[in-house]
Amino acid sequence: MAKELTGKRIALLVDNGFERVELTEPRKALQDAAARTELISPQRDRVRSVEDDVPGSDFPVDVNLADADPESYDALVLPGGVGNPDKLRANPDAVAFVQHFVNQGKPIAAICHGPWTLIETGMVKGRRMTSYPSLKTDLKNAGAQWEDSEVVTDRGLVTSRKPADLPAFNRKMIEEFAEGNHGPGLSAPAEGKATRQVGAGA
């Protein structure tokens, strides 16, 4: 079995309301590729999933967002679910955490409603992206070039539309994460958004 991600440490950022399969399947694919994965959340101990908008099982949080140091991660996964990214995009510490990956050119993979949070970082302008169809207008208004494709890759950013796209999403995610850093400073913070420092010792 290929171990493309040996030595890589991957952050999976969620809040309550994330789509269970959009966490579990990418996480398994990453672990099968020998990556170390950590579930990060603003929630302290456990975070609640949904399955097709029905409350699902809880998952243990590996690192609380307040204690997470983005410098120590090589890449970021943003699962979907409607409630999850809606909470994250309104959380300045979550936006700052994601902003680190944008500023450093570290690869990011976001599926379904996950790209919603990326709008707050200012990174979507000029990027080829896809998402759950209901985000199309939001992403286009933020300057993204939206496509109706199962997976779209643009300079280390991997996006997909829905759980049915997970096989293609996971393949491209592993490819981009294996390539590593795509160059710092690909995008500036969103206009009017202050960049906050988060992480251990902040």
C-alpha positions as a Markdown table, in Angstrom:
| # | Residue | x | y | z |
|---|---|---|---|---|
| 1 | Met | 0.0 | 0.0 | 0.0 |
| 2 | Ala | 1.3 | 3.5 | -0.9 |
| 3 | Lys | 2.3 | 5.7 | 2.0 |
| 4 | Glu | 2.3 | 9.0 | 0.1 |
| 5 | Leu | 1.7 | 11.1 | 3.2 |
| 6 | Thr | 4.2 | 9.5 | 5.6 |
| 7 | Gly | 5.3 | 12.2 | 8.1 |
| 8 | Lys | 2.5 | 14.6 | 7.2 |
| 9 | Arg | 0.3 | 16.0 | 10.0 |
| 10 | Ile | -3.2 | 16.9 | 8.8 |
| 11 | Ala | -5.8 | 19.1 | 10.5 |
| 12 | Leu | -9.5 | 18.4 | 10.1 |
| 13 | Leu | -11.5 | 21.4 | 11.3 |
| 14 | Val | -15.2 | 21.0 | 12.3 |
| 15 | Asp | -17.9 | 22.4 | 14.5 |
| 16 | Asn | -21.2 | 20.9 | 15.5 |
| 17 | Gly | -23.3 | 20.0 | 12.4 |
| 18 | Phe | -20.6 | 18.5 | 10.1 |
| 19 | Glu | -21.6 | 15.8 | 7.7 |
| 20 | Arg | -20.3 | 12.6 | 9.2 |
| 21 | Val | -19.2 | 10.8 | 6.0 |
| 22 | Glu | -17.3 | 14.0 | 4.9 |
| 23 | Leu | -15.1 | 13.6 | 7.9 |
| 24 | Thr | -14.8 | 9.9 | 8.2 |
| 25 | Glu | -14.0 | 8.9 | 4.6 |
| 26 | Pro | -11.3 | 11.6 | 4.0 |
| 27 | Arg | -9.8 | 10.8 | 7.4 |
| 28 | Lys | -9.6 | 7.1 | 6.6 |
| 29 | Ala | -8.0 | 7.9 | 3.2 |
| 30 | Leu | -5.5 | 10.1 | 4.9 |
| 31 | Gln | -4.6 | 7.5 | 7.5 |
| 32 | Asp | -4.4 | 4.8 | 4.8 |
| 33 | Ala | -1.8 | 7.0 | 3.2 |
| 34 | Ala | 0.1 | 7.1 | 6.5 |
| 35 | Ala | -0.8 | 10.7 | 7.5 |
| 36 | Arg | -1.3 | 11.7 | 11.1 |
| 37 | Thr | -4.8 | 13.3 | 11.4 |
| 38 | Glu | -6.1 | 15.4 | 14.2 |
| 39 | Leu | -9.7 | 16.5 | 14.7 |
| 40 | Ile | -9.8 | 20.2 | 15.7 |
| 41 | Ser | -12.9 | 22.0 | 16.9 |
| 42 | Pro | -14.1 | 25.0 | 19.0 |
| 43 | Gln | -15.9 | 22.3 | 21.0 |
| 44 | Arg | -13.9 | 21.1 | 24.0 |
| 45 | Asp | -14.4 | 17.3 | 24.2 |
| 46 | Arg | -16.8 | 16.0 | 21.6 |
| 47 | Val | -18.3 | 17.4 | 18.4 |
| 48 | Arg | -21.7 | 16.4 | 16.9 |
| 49 | Ser | -22.1 | 15.2 | 13.4 |
| 50 | Val | -25.2 | 15.0 | 11.2 |
| 51 | Glu | -26.3 | 12.5 | 8.6 |
| 52 | Asp | -28.4 | 14.0 | 5.9 |
| 53 | Asp | -29.4 | 16.8 | 8.3 |
| 54 | Val | -30.4 | 14.4 | 11.0 |
| 55 | Pro | -28.3 | 14.6 | 14.2 |
| 56 | Gly | -25.7 | 11.9 | 14.2 |
| 57 | Ser | -23.0 | 10.5 | 16.4 |
| 58 | Asp | -20.4 | 12.5 | 18.5 |
| 59 | Phe | -16.7 | 12.4 | 17.7 |
| 60 | Pro | -13.9 | 13.0 | 20.2 |
| 61 | Val | -12.0 | 16.2 | 19.7 |
| 62 | Asp | -8.2 | 15.8 | 19.5 |
| 63 | Val | -7.3 | 19.4 | 19.9 |
| 64 | Asn | -9.5 | 22.3 | 20.9 |
| 65 | Leu | -9.2 | 25.2 | 18.5 |
| 66 | Ala | -7.9 | 27.5 | 21.2 |
| 67 | Asp | -5.0 | 25.2 | 21.7 |
| 68 | Ala | -4.3 | 24.3 | 18.1 |
| 69 | Asp | -1.1 | 25.7 | 16.5 |
| 70 | Pro | -1.6 | 25.9 | 12.7 |
| 71 | Glu | 2.2 | 26.0 | 12.2 |
| 72 | Ser | 2.4 | 22.3 | 13.2 |
| 73 | Tyr | 0.1 | 21.1 | 10.4 |
| 74 | Asp | 1.0 | 20.4 | 6.8 |
| 75 | Ala | -2.5 | 20.6 | 5.3 |
| 76 | Leu | -6.2 | 21.2 | 6.2 |
| 77 | Val | -9.5 | 19.4 | 5.5 |
| 78 | Leu | -12.8 | 21.3 | 5.8 |
| 79 | Pro | -15.8 | 18.9 | 5.8 |
| 80 | Gly | -19.3 | 20.1 | 4.9 |
| 81 | Gly | -22.7 | 20.0 | 6.5 |
| 82 | Val | -24.7 | 23.2 | 6.6 |
| 83 | Gly | -24.4 | 24.1 | 10.3 |
| 84 | Asn | -20.7 | 23.4 | 10.6 |
| 85 | Pro | -19.1 | 25.9 | 8.2 |
| 86 | Asp | -21.8 | 28.5 | 9.1 |
| 87 | Lys | -20.5 | 28.4 | 12.6 |
| 88 | Leu | -16.8 | 28.3 | 11.6 |
| 89 | Arg | -17.1 | 31.3 | 9.2 |
| 90 | Ala | -18.6 | 33.4 | 12.1 |
| 91 | Asn | -15.8 | 32.3 | 14.5 |
| 92 | Pro | -12.8 | 34.7 | 14.2 |
| 93 | Asp | -10.4 | 32.1 | 15.6 |
| 94 | Ala | -11.5 | 29.5 | 13.1 |
| 95 | Val | -11.1 | 32.0 | 10.2 |
| 96 | Ala | -7.6 | 32.9 | 11.5 |
| 97 | Phe | -6.7 | 29.2 | 11.7 |
| 98 | Val | -7.7 | 28.6 | 8.1 |
| 99 | Gln | -6.0 | 31.9 | 7.1 |
| 100 | His | -2.7 | 30.5 | 8.2 |
| 101 | Phe | -2.9 | 27.7 | 5.5 |
| 102 | Val | -3.9 | 30.3 | 2.9 |
| 103 | Asn | -1.0 | 32.6 | 3.7 |
| 104 | Gln | 1.6 | 29.8 | 3.8 |
| 105 | Gly | 0.4 | 28.2 | 0.6 |
| 106 | Lys | -0.4 | 24.9 | 2.4 |
| 107 | Pro | -2.9 | 22.6 | 0.6 |
| 108 | Ile | -6.6 | 22.8 | 1.6 |
| 109 | Ala | -9.4 | 20.3 | 0.8 |
| 110 | Ala | -13.0 | 21.4 | 1.3 |
| 111 | Ile | -16.2 | 19.5 | 0.3 |
| 112 | Cys | -19.9 | 20.3 | 0.0 |
| 113 | His | -20.6 | 23.3 | 2.2 |
| 114 | Gly | -17.0 | 23.4 | 3.5 |
| 115 | Pro | -15.9 | 26.1 | 1.1 |
| 116 | Trp | -18.2 | 28.6 | 2.8 |
| 117 | Thr | -15.6 | 29.2 | 5.5 |
| 118 | Leu | -12.9 | 29.9 | 2.8 |
| 119 | Ile | -14.9 | 33.0 | 1.7 |
| 120 | Glu | -14.0 | 34.7 | 4.9 |
| 121 | Thr | -10.3 | 34.4 | 4.3 |
| 122 | Gly | -10.4 | 36.2 | 0.9 |
| 123 | Met | -8.7 | 33.3 | -0.8 |
| 124 | Val | -11.4 | 32.3 | -3.3 |
| 125 | Lys | -11.1 | 35.3 | -5.6 |
| 126 | Gly | -9.9 | 34.1 | -9.0 |
| 127 | Arg | -9.9 | 30.4 | -7.9 |
| 128 | Arg | -11.5 | 27.6 | -9.8 |
| 129 | Met | -13.8 | 25.9 | -7.3 |
| 130 | Thr | -16.8 | 23.7 | -6.9 |
| 131 | Ser | -19.2 | 23.2 | -3.9 |
| 132 | Tyr | -22.7 | 22.1 | -3.0 |
| 133 | Pro | -24.8 | 24.0 | -5.6 |
| 134 | Ser | -26.4 | 26.3 | -3.0 |
| 135 | Leu | -23.0 | 27.9 | -2.4 |
| 136 | Lys | -22.5 | 28.7 | -6.1 |
| 137 | Thr | -23.8 | 32.3 | -5.9 |
| 138 | Asp | -21.9 | 33.1 | -2.6 |
| 139 | Leu | -18.6 | 31.8 | -4.1 |
| 140 | Lys | -19.1 | 33.6 | -7.4 |
| 141 | Asn | -19.9 | 36.8 | -5.6 |
| 142 | Ala | -16.6 | 36.4 | -3.7 |
| 143 | Gly | -14.8 | 36.1 | -7.0 |
| 144 | Ala | -14.5 | 32.3 | -7.5 |
| 145 | Gln | -14.8 | 30.7 | -10.9 |
| 146 | Trp | -17.4 | 28.1 | -10.0 |
| 147 | Glu | -17.7 | 24.8 | -11.8 |
| 148 | Asp | -20.2 | 21.9 | -11.6 |
| 149 | Ser | -17.6 | 19.1 | -11.4 |
| 150 | Glu | -17.0 | 16.2 | -9.0 |
| 151 | Val | -13.6 | 17.6 | -8.1 |
| 152 | Val | -11.8 | 20.8 | -8.9 |
| 153 | Thr | -8.1 | 21.5 | -8.1 |
| 154 | Asp | -6.5 | 24.9 | -8.2 |
| 155 | Arg | -3.0 | 25.7 | -6.7 |
| 156 | Gly | -3.3 | 23.3 | -3.8 |
| 157 | Leu | -7.0 | 23.9 | -3.2 |
| 158 | Val | -9.2 | 20.8 | -3.7 |
| 159 | Thr | -13.0 | 21.2 | -3.7 |
| 160 | Ser | -15.9 | 18.8 | -4.3 |
| 161 | Arg | -19.7 | 19.1 | -4.4 |
| 162 | Lys | -21.2 | 16.3 | -2.2 |
| 163 | Pro | -20.7 | 12.9 | -0.6 |
| 164 | Ala | -21.0 | 11.1 | -3.9 |
| 165 | Asp | -17.9 | 12.9 | -5.0 |
| 166 | Leu | -15.8 | 11.5 | -2.1 |
| 167 | Pro | -13.8 | 8.9 | -4.1 |
| 168 | Ala | -12.5 | 11.6 | -6.6 |
| 169 | Phe | -12.1 | 14.2 | -3.7 |
| 170 | Asn | -10.0 | 11.8 | -1.7 |
| 171 | Arg | -7.7 | 10.9 | -4.6 |
| 172 | Lys | -7.0 | 14.5 | -5.5 |
| 173 | Met | -6.7 | 15.5 | -1.8 |
| 174 | Ile | -3.9 | 12.9 | -1.3 |
| 175 | Glu | -2.2 | 14.0 | -4.5 |
| 176 | Glu | -2.2 | 17.7 | -3.5 |
| 177 | Phe | -1.2 | 17.0 | 0.1 |
| 178 | Ala | 1.7 | 14.8 | -1.1 |
| 179 | Glu | 2.9 | 17.7 | -3.2 |
| 180 | Gly | 3.0 | 19.9 | -0.2 |
| 181 | Asn | 3.4 | 23.7 | 0.0 |
| 182 | His | 2.2 | 25.6 | -3.0 |
| 183 | Gly | 3.9 | 28.9 | -2.2 |
| 184 | Pro | 3.2 | 31.5 | 0.5 |
| 185 | Gly | 0.9 | 34.5 | 0.1 |
| 186 | Leu | -1.4 | 33.2 | -2.6 |
| 187 | Ser | -4.2 | 35.5 | -1.4 |
| 188 | Ala | -4.6 | 38.5 | 0.8 |
| 189 | Pro | -7.1 | 38.5 | 3.7 |
| 190 | Ala | -10.6 | 39.6 | 2.9 |
| 191 | Glu | -11.0 | 43.3 | 2.8 |
| 192 | Gly | -11.9 | 44.6 | 6.3 |
| 193 | Lys | -11.0 | 41.3 | 8.0 |
| 194 | Ala | -8.4 | 41.5 | 10.7 |
| 195 | Thr | -6.0 | 38.6 | 10.9 |
| 196 | Arg | -5.9 | 37.2 | 14.4 |
| 197 | Gln | -3.2 | 34.9 | 15.8 |
| 198 | Val | -4.3 | 31.6 | 17.2 |
| 199 | Gly | -2.6 | 28.6 | 18.6 |
| 200 | Ala | -0.5 | 27.5 | 21.5 |
| 201 | Gly | 0.9 | 30.4 | 23.3 |
| 202 | Ala | -1.2 | 33.0 | 21.4 |
